Amino acid sequence: MGMSREILMEHLTEAFPEAEIILTDLAGDNDHWQAEIVSPQFAGIPRVKQHQLVYAALKGKMGGELHALALKTRAP
């Protein structure tokens, strides 16, 4: 099934409107993505919490519609 780049980007930009986001389809199947997100919202927040914010932005689709997401998050 998978999640298209457009839908994934929509979820992420909605949650992190000021972020720089780079998406990479790791397997060419729209099911295994890497997201590099640089957002001011991550300033002063531990990496685990940053990742939790990203998963929350996906509105429960992680593990279902989206199988795998490798994350690289940081503040500018």
C-alpha positions as CSV (number, residue, x, y, z in Angstrom):
1,M,0.0,0.0,0.0
2,G,2.4,2.7,1.2
3,M,2.1,6.5,1.5
4,S,2.9,8.9,-1.3
5,R,5.5,11.6,-1.0
6,E,2.7,14.2,-1.3
7,I,0.6,12.8,1.5
8,L,3.6,12.4,3.8
9,M,4.8,15.9,3.1
10,E,1.3,17.2,3.7
11,H,1.2,15.7,7.2
12,L,4.7,16.9,8.0
13,T,4.3,20.5,6.7
14,E,1.0,20.8,8.5
15,A,2.7,20.0,11.8
16,F,6.0,21.8,11.1
17,P,5.2,24.7,8.8
18,E,8.5,26.4,9.2
19,A,10.6,23.3,8.8
20,E,13.0,22.3,6.1
21,I,11.9,18.7,5.2
22,I,13.8,16.3,2.9
23,L,12.0,13.0,2.1
24,T,13.8,10.0,0.7
25,D,12.0,6.9,-0.5
26,L,14.5,4.2,0.7
27,A,13.1,1.2,-1.1
28,G,11.2,2.8,-4.0
29,D,7.9,1.4,-2.7
30,N,6.3,4.4,-0.9
31,D,6.5,2.3,2.2
32,H,10.0,2.9,3.6
33,W,10.8,6.6,4.0
34,Q,13.5,8.6,5.6
35,A,12.6,12.1,6.7
36,E,15.2,14.8,7.6
37,I,13.4,17.6,9.4
38,V,15.0,20.8,10.6
39,S,12.5,22.7,12.7
40,P,12.6,25.6,15.2
41,Q,9.9,23.6,17.1
42,F,12.7,21.1,18.1
43,A,14.8,23.7,19.9
44,G,15.5,22.5,23.4
45,I,13.6,19.3,23.0
46,P,15.2,15.8,23.4
47,R,15.5,13.8,20.3
48,V,13.0,11.1,21.6
49,K,10.4,13.9,22.1
50,Q,11.2,15.3,18.6
51,H,10.5,11.9,17.1
52,Q,7.3,11.5,19.1
53,L,6.1,14.9,17.7
54,V,6.7,13.6,14.1
55,Y,4.8,10.3,14.8
56,A,1.9,12.4,16.2
57,A,1.9,14.4,13.0
58,L,1.2,11.2,11.1
59,K,-2.1,10.8,12.8
60,G,-1.9,7.1,13.5
61,K,-0.8,6.1,10.0
62,M,2.6,4.9,11.2
63,G,2.7,1.1,11.2
64,G,-0.3,0.9,9.0
65,E,-0.4,3.0,5.8
66,L,3.3,3.8,6.4
67,H,5.4,0.8,7.3
68,A,8.8,2.4,8.1
69,L,10.1,5.9,8.7
70,A,13.7,6.6,9.5
71,L,14.0,10.0,11.2
72,K,16.7,12.7,11.4
73,T,15.5,15.6,13.4
74,R,17.1,18.8,14.7
75,A,16.7,22.4,15.4
76,P,18.3,25.0,13.1
